[in-house]
Every structure is written in structure tokens, then in C-alpha cells.
Amino acid sequence: MRVTLDSFDRRILEVLQEDATLSTAQVAERVGLSQSPCWRRIQRLKEEGVIRAQVSLLDRKKIGLNTQIFAAVKLNAHGRSNFTEFTEAVRGFPEVMECYVLMGAVDFMLRIVTSDIEAYERFFFEKLSLVPGIQEVNSTVALSEIKSTTRLPVNA
């Protein structure tokens, strides 16, 4: 269900996407509201699920996760009937950062991070390839990252 957002809500979301550690008073000052109405708006955005969580974003390379792989996964005909089993398995792999269901030649696209290619090889053979129903996995190693953001274009 889509939530109706006015210009203040959108500005609050922009500010919080930039820095969620700001106090309500700081957010209010930046968006041109007093503290109480700003707090009420933030609470409403949380209750309505617009703000899902407030987290710390880590630099994956600084913690040793230097390799990023995109894996296109195709399930066999029998595997498609076990869609839930596949998705639950993938949700349990901490190396898988994102998983999308696709239309087209492949069924899923995974974004996977590991320390190096050898760690990905272990992940592939010891975890991913053991998930029932997988027909094919095509892995592509990302050489460099041009853009990576969590900021949604709320004013677009």
C-alpha cells in the first residue's frame, strides 16, 4: 500500500537517508519544522513502514569483504516447485546481500560478498550449489564499484 507523502515528509526522508543519527531537533531545523510536529511525522513514517529501520552502513572493503559477485541462478523445472525452499536457503546465507526474482532467462539474481575469490568458491561449492533445484549458476565478478547507494530518490 502506497503512503501519501507531503513535501515535509519527503524532506525528512531525505535528511534521514543522509544521516539517521541526527536528533529530532536537528532534523526539524533542516526541514523547517518545530521539533514536536517533526517527531510526530517521523513516528508516523515509522508506523506506516516507510522508515523500515535505522542502521549503520559499513564499508565492506574495510572489514575484509573485497569481492563482490553477481550470480544469475536458474532453477530446473522441479526446482521451480520448490521456490520457497530456495528462497529460505538463500535468506540463511549471510554472504548473500540481495536476492531478486527475475523474469526472463534466469530465475534469480544474487549479490554476494566474500573476502576473496577462494572464499566465493567455498561458498559456491559448500552452500549455494547444494541447494536443491538449481539447474545453473552463472557468476560474474565485479571489478570495481562505480555507484552504490541506499538513498532512494524520494523527490524524483
N, C-alpha and C positions, 0 to 999 in steps of 0.2 A: 504494500500500500504506500503510495507516494504521500509525502508530508508537504504541506504548504509552507514555504519559507518566504519571509519578507526580507527587505534589504538589511535590516539589523541582524536577523538570523544569519544571513549569508556572510555578513562582515564578521560576526562572532566566529563562524566556522572557519573563515579564512585565517583569523588571528590564532585560533586554537590549533589549526593544522600547522601553523608556523612554529608555535611554541605552546604546548599544552601545560607547561609548568607555571604559566602566568597566573597570578591571583585573579579573582573575580574583579577586584578593583582595577587592576591593570588592563584587563580585557575591556571593562566598561569604559575606561578612559580612551582606549584606542578606537572604540566603535561609536563613541559619542552618547553613551547612556549613563545613567546613575547606577550605582552598584546593585541595588535591590532588583530593579527590573532586569538587569543583565543576568543576575544569578537565577532569577525565575526562568528566563529564556534558556539558559544553559541546562537547568534541571529538566525543562520540558523537552529539549533536544535529546537529552539522555533517556528520558522516559519513553519517548517516541522511537527510540532506536537509531536516530540519526547519528548521534555520537555513540558508537559501539563500545569503545574502550579508550583509555588514555595510557599509552605505553612509551617506553624508551626505545628509540630506534638505534640499533647497533651497527657499527661499521664491520661488515663480515670479514674483511681482509685483516683488520686489526686484531681479530680473535682467531685468525688462522684458517678461515674458510675462503681460500683463494680461488677455488674452482667453481664455476657455475655452469651447469649443464641443462639443456632443454631436451627432454625426452618425449618423443611422439610415440604413444602406445596404441596399438591396435589389438583389440580382443578378437578371439576366434568366435564362431557362431555360438558355441556352448558358453563361452566366457560372457557374452552379452546377457545371457540369462542370469549370470551371477554378478551383475553390475554392483549390487550392494556389497558383496564380498570384496570386490576390487576396491571400491571407494573406502571401505572401512580399513583395509590393509594400508592403503596409501595415507590415510589420516594418521595412522600409527607410526609412520616413518618420519622421524624428526628431520631428516635430510631433505624431505620434500617440502618446499616453501609454499608452492602453489600448485593446484591441480584444476584443470578446466576440462569440461566435457565439450567436445567439438562436433561439428557437422562436417562431413567430408570423408577423406581417405583414411583418417585416423580417428580414434575414439576419444583420446585424452592427450593433453599437453601438460607435462610436469616441469616445474622449475626446481632444480635440485642443487644444493650447495654441499661441497665437501672440501676437505683440506687440499687435496690434490687428485690427480687422475687415478692413482693407485687406490685411493680411498673410494672413488666412484666405482672403480672396478669391483672392489669388495662389496659395496652397496648393491651393485647390479647383480652379482652372482649369488650373494648370500641373502638378499632380501627381495629386490624387485622381480628378478626372473623366476622366483619361487612362487609368486602369486598365481593361483590357478586361473586359467582362461586367457592368458596373454599369448597372442599369436606372434607379435612382432614389436620390437622396440628400436626406434631409430634415435640415437643420441647425437646431439650437436653441442660441442664445447664453445662457450662464449669466450672470445679472446680478450675483449675489453668491454667496458660498460660505458655507453655514451650518455644515457639518461636513466636514472632510477629515482622514482619519487613515490611518495604515498599521498601526496597532496592532490585532492580532487578539484576539478575546475568548477567550484560552486557558483561562480559568477558568469560562466560561459553560456 
